[in-house]
Amino acid sequence: MNASVVRAERHATVRRWARGCRRERLMDDVALVTIESAHPDDRRRLGPVFRSLAFFFAAFAITAAFALVMLVVKPPDSGAAVLALILGAGLWAATEGLKGPLRMADTGIEAVTALAGAAFMAGGSAYMISEVLKVRDPAGARLFALSVVVLFALTALRWGSTAGALASTLWLGLLLGQFPQTRATWVAAGLILAPLALRGSESARLAPSHRRACGAVLIMALAGLYVALHIGSWDGRILEQGSSWLFRAGRSAALPVPRAFFKVATAVVPLALLAYAIVTRRRLLLAIGLALGVVSLITLRFYVHIADLWIVLSAAGSGLIVLALCLRRWLDASAEHERAGWTARRLSGDRALIQAAEAVVTVVAATPRATAPEAPRFEGSGGRSGGGGVTSEF
């Protein structure tokens, strides 16, 4: 990633953190102005709503332009594949220009060009693998899936694309589904990727966008691990059958493991995640553990009929709401509004994983371009601040 882009991301993260502290009255206006002056933001940014609109309009424009060329020129399949590869490379070059000289960040347009470039090149590579290289299934399907994994991984590595990281991890799971013992490979991949992604999501050496991409990989890795160990997945042979319909490959063999192991794993995995998250004060792991715990409770309803599903879901939701309110009151009741490093206060402004939901209900005007001073007094080189529930990286 370009050094100026990394610096701008760190500055933007520090500014959001400072504004959060000011909102909670942990600093005064003078301190806020000092921090913002030392961390200028020279990027063109859009608020969540306008960013979403720009994303969808840019995606529509690119797709419509390609479709129009196909209708007018009517090239053969080989010509369409070559055109897709050229367009994909051009979109990646445009991404470099948007994030570099044009200084765009969080506008949605640069995200579309990066992802669409990978998608078009993946489509072109599919034809090249099948018709030019003459690689047939299942080897062709595996090679295509590998190319998709690499292309979207490049968007995450070069530009810190969270969507690219999600797509790459998803296609990695599909790729592993084309080999024998799919369930075992999913477990192994989850156990390998999760610790690496957790470490990357907290590394001060990485840019904030790269840390968010690592967080996305962490979510996918733990979800894949949970699916591979889930009792419903085992009983339905989802992974074993999935390898037969994804790319028409052969069925995967089942693991020689007793069914009781998956019953225990369905309950233990969420509890282990919750315990580890509480001890180490990791908010993301806490959210993942809670989500997987809800899935395990729903699974229990299908195997042990306690009540109708809507009653179980309503009771679980009400219980979680009451628990959240009680925890908030308990944390706020302390002198410093925190206990053992946990707090109910929201100080971090870096909420990329929930910005899509916020865009539905929040209208934020476009952020004007800020003028950077010629010699900023301080440049963040990476760090962390706060404890559980308030961590902020820059």
Protein Blocks (a to p, Z undefined) as FASTA:
>chain_A
ZZklmmmmmmmmmmmmmmmmmmnopacfklmmmmmmmmccfbdcddfklmmmmmmmmmmm
mmmmmmmmmmmnopafklmmmmmmmmmmmmmmmmmmmmmmnopghklmmmmmmmmmmmmm
mmmmmmmmmmmnopacfklmmmmmmmmmmmmmmmmmmnopaklmmmmmmmmmmmmmmpgh
kllmmmmmmmmmmmmmmmmmmmmkbcfklmmmmmmmmmmmmmmmmmmmpmklmmnommmm
mmmmmnopacdddddbdfklmmmmmmmmmmmmmmmmmmnopaklmmmmmmmmmmmmmmmm
mmmcfbdfklmmmmmmmmmmmmmmmmmmmmmmpmnopaehiafbdfbfclfklmmmmmmm
pccdddddddddfbdfbdcebdaeddehiaccZZ
